[in-house]
Amino acid sequence: MADKRVALEEAVSSLESGMTIGIGGWGSRRKPMALVREILRRDDLTDLTVVAFGGPDVGLLAAAGRIRRLVYGFVSLDSIALDPHFTRTRERGELEVEEYDEGMFVLGLRAAGARLDFLPTRAGIGSDVMTANPHLRTVRSPYSEEEYVAMPAFDIDVALVHLNRADAQGNAQYLGPDPYFDDLFAMAAARTIVSAERIVPTAELLSEGSFHTLLFSRMYASAVVEAPGGAHFTTCAPDYERDEPFQRHYAAAAKDPELWAAFERTFLQTDEAGYRGAVARFHAEQGES
């Protein structure tokens, strides 16, 4: 079986401007932040359509001007209600947006995974979702007089997901409380890049969890990246929880241009090793272990 392990830089080098990128995770939970940070290091990677239950991934990419169009159910930092970068770009009208009810968003993923044009739903009928998304159409049931919203499939070029464990072939495992629809992103996309806290031999995948934790098989993975701390500063339970002090620092810096310039210099204008070192120094300066 093919060994799909690649370095972080090589994985992101396969992305191109103008692509539609699906980003797994949920809010500020198990986001593929190492992959997102690597996108930010690629100055030539722009004009992206991002499909996500957004968190700091969306905030960072929006702040850097990398997103042209955003398809989303929400954008939140969880313990902080709103991402300041997203809020500002949204209020200024700097993004093309498609905002959906969360159930409709999931149906967009499921339709793509099933290779269907759409899936019918009652969600959205009689709501402003239809007004905000005038491209949406309704369909009448062939079996009754019921009318449904035809939720279109999301056309995703590449999905980015972060899991607790994976093997070299791309079998992916989550060990936390929720899969966050990462399997649906993988099935919906033409390609999927999996980053994981640890890459382990296939036989060891069941040493920390039952077979129910094997979220998706190698058939959906195009590349596998070992990225310890790859979801930081979002949570990646049980490996680590959200870095709340750092998230508060991020949110505060995002509200002030001078503070944000310093944040970028310290944490983003460096490689992953530099990022981890800067985070360690941040906590040391805060008097934390």
Solvent accessible surface area in square Angstrom, and as a share of the most:
residue,aa,sasa,rsa
1,M,163,0.73
2,A,67,0.52
3,D,79,0.41
4,K,45,0.19
5,R,134,0.49
6,V,40,0.23
7,A,58,0.45
8,L,20,0.10
9,E,99,0.45
10,E,102,0.46
11,A,3,0.02
12,V,0,0.00
13,S,67,0.43
14,S,47,0.30
15,L,2,0.01
16,E,110,0.49
17,S,56,0.36
18,G,41,0.39
19,M,31,0.14
20,T,21,0.12
21,I,1,0.01
22,G,0,0.00
23,I,0,0.00
24,G,0,0.00
25,G,0,0.00
26,W,53,0.18
27,G,0,0.00
28,S,0,0.00
29,R,84,0.31
30,R,4,0.02
31,K,0,0.00
32,P,0,0.00
33,M,0,0.00
34,A,1,0.01
35,L,0,0.00
36,V,0,0.00
37,R,6,0.02
38,E,15,0.07
39,I,0,0.00
40,L,23,0.11
41,R,61,0.22
42,R,55,0.20
43,D,123,0.64
44,D,98,0.51
45,L,0,0.00
46,T,53,0.31
47,D,63,0.33
48,L,0,0.00
49,T,2,0.01
50,V,0,0.00
51,V,3,0.01
52,A,0,0.00
53,F,0,0.00
54,G,0,0.00
55,G,0,0.00
56,P,0,0.00
57,D,0,0.00
58,V,0,0.00
59,G,0,0.00
60,L,6,0.03
61,L,1,0.00
62,A,6,0.05
63,A,42,0.32
64,A,44,0.34
65,G,56,0.54
66,R,17,0.06
67,I,11,0.05
68,R,98,0.36
69,R,68,0.25
70,L,0,0.00
71,V,2,0.01
72,Y,7,0.03
73,G,10,0.10
74,F,38,0.16
75,V,6,0.03
76,S,22,0.14
77,L,0,0.00
78,D,43,0.22
79,S,69,0.44
80,I,48,0.24
81,A,75,0.58
82,L,104,0.52
83,D,0,0.00
84,P,13,0.08
85,H,1,0.01
86,F,16,0.07
87,T,35,0.20
88,R,71,0.26
89,T,10,0.06
90,R,91,0.33
91,E,137,0.62
92,R,156,0.57
93,G,59,0.57
94,E,97,0.43
95,L,21,0.10
96,E,91,0.41
97,V,45,0.26
98,E,28,0.13
99,E,73,0.33
100,Y,5,0.02
101,D,59,0.30
102,E,76,0.34
103,G,39,0.37
104,M,0,0.00
105,F,0,0.00
106,V,19,0.11
107,L,39,0.20
108,G,0,0.00
109,L,0,0.00
110,R,117,0.43
111,A,0,0.00
112,A,9,0.07
113,G,27,0.26
114,A,58,0.45
115,R,161,0.59
116,L,86,0.43
117,D,124,0.64
118,F,81,0.34
119,L,41,0.20
120,P,67,0.42
121,T,17,0.10
122,R,151,0.55
123,A,33,0.26
124,G,11,0.11
125,I,86,0.44
126,G,84,0.81
127,S,49,0.31
128,D,114,0.59
129,V,29,0.17
130,M,47,0.21
131,T,105,0.61
132,A,68,0.53
133,N,2,0.01
134,P,104,0.65
135,H,81,0.36
136,L,12,0.06
137,R,155,0.57
138,T,58,0.34
139,V,48,0.28
140,R,143,0.52
141,S,18,0.12
142,P,119,0.75
143,Y,201,0.77
144,S,53,0.34
145,E,142,0.64
146,E,72,0.32
147,E,74,0.33
148,Y,43,0.16
149,V,0,0.00
150,A,12,0.09
151,M,0,0.00
152,P,43,0.27
153,A,31,0.24
154,F,15,0.06
155,D,125,0.65
156,I,4,0.02
157,D,54,0.28
158,V,0,0.00
159,A,0,0.00
160,L,0,0.00
161,V,0,0.00
162,H,0,0.00
163,L,0,0.00
164,N,0,0.00
165,R,15,0.06
166,A,0,0.00
167,D,1,0.01
168,A,16,0.12
169,Q,28,0.12
170,G,0,0.00
171,N,21,0.11
172,A,0,0.00
173,Q,1,0.00
174,Y,38,0.15
175,L,31,0.15
176,G,18,0.17
177,P,114,0.71
178,D,57,0.29
179,P,43,0.27
180,Y,15,0.06
181,F,59,0.25
182,D,0,0.00
183,D,31,0.16
184,L,15,0.08
185,F,0,0.00
186,A,2,0.02
187,M,55,0.25
188,A,8,0.06
189,A,7,0.05
190,A,83,0.65
191,R,75,0.27
192,T,0,0.00
193,I,1,0.00
194,V,0,0.00
195,S,0,0.00
196,A,0,0.00
197,E,12,0.06
198,R,106,0.39
199,I,34,0.17
200,V,10,0.06
201,P,83,0.52
202,T,67,0.39
203,A,97,0.75
204,E,86,0.38
205,L,5,0.03
206,L,101,0.50
207,S,86,0.55
208,E,87,0.39
209,G,18,0.17
210,S,59,0.38
211,F,135,0.56
212,H,128,0.57
213,T,25,0.14
214,L,65,0.32
215,L,28,0.14
216,F,13,0.05
217,S,45,0.29
218,R,101,0.37
219,M,148,0.66
220,Y,67,0.26
221,A,5,0.04
222,S,49,0.32
223,A,12,0.09
224,V,0,0.00
225,V,2,0.01
226,E,90,0.40
227,A,10,0.07
228,P,76,0.48
229,G,23,0.22
230,G,0,0.00
231,A,0,0.00
232,H,29,0.13
233,F,4,0.02
234,T,0,0.00
235,T,15,0.09
236,C,1,0.01
237,A,22,0.17
238,P,90,0.56
239,D,53,0.27
240,Y,56,0.21
241,E,123,0.55
242,R,41,0.15
243,D,21,0.11
244,E,52,0.23
245,P,41,0.26
246,F,1,0.00
247,Q,0,0.00
248,R,134,0.49
249,H,64,0.28
250,Y,0,0.00
251,A,6,0.05
252,A,54,0.42
253,A,2,0.01
254,A,3,0.02
255,K,144,0.61
256,D,54,0.28
257,P,115,0.72
258,E,145,0.65
259,L,96,0.48
260,W,28,0.10
261,A,40,0.31
262,A,37,0.29
263,F,7,0.03
264,E,55,0.25
265,R,147,0.54
266,T,65,0.38
267,F,7,0.03
268,L,22,0.11
269,Q,125,0.56
270,T,39,0.23
271,D,80,0.42
272,E,23,0.10
273,A,63,0.49
274,G,24,0.23
275,Y,6,0.02
276,R,118,0.43
277,G,25,0.24
278,A,2,0.02
279,V,15,0.09
280,A,63,0.49
281,R,141,0.52
282,F,16,0.07
283,H,28,0.13
284,A,70,0.55
285,E,139,0.62
286,Q,101,0.45
287,G,72,0.69
288,E,64,0.29
289,S,153,0.99
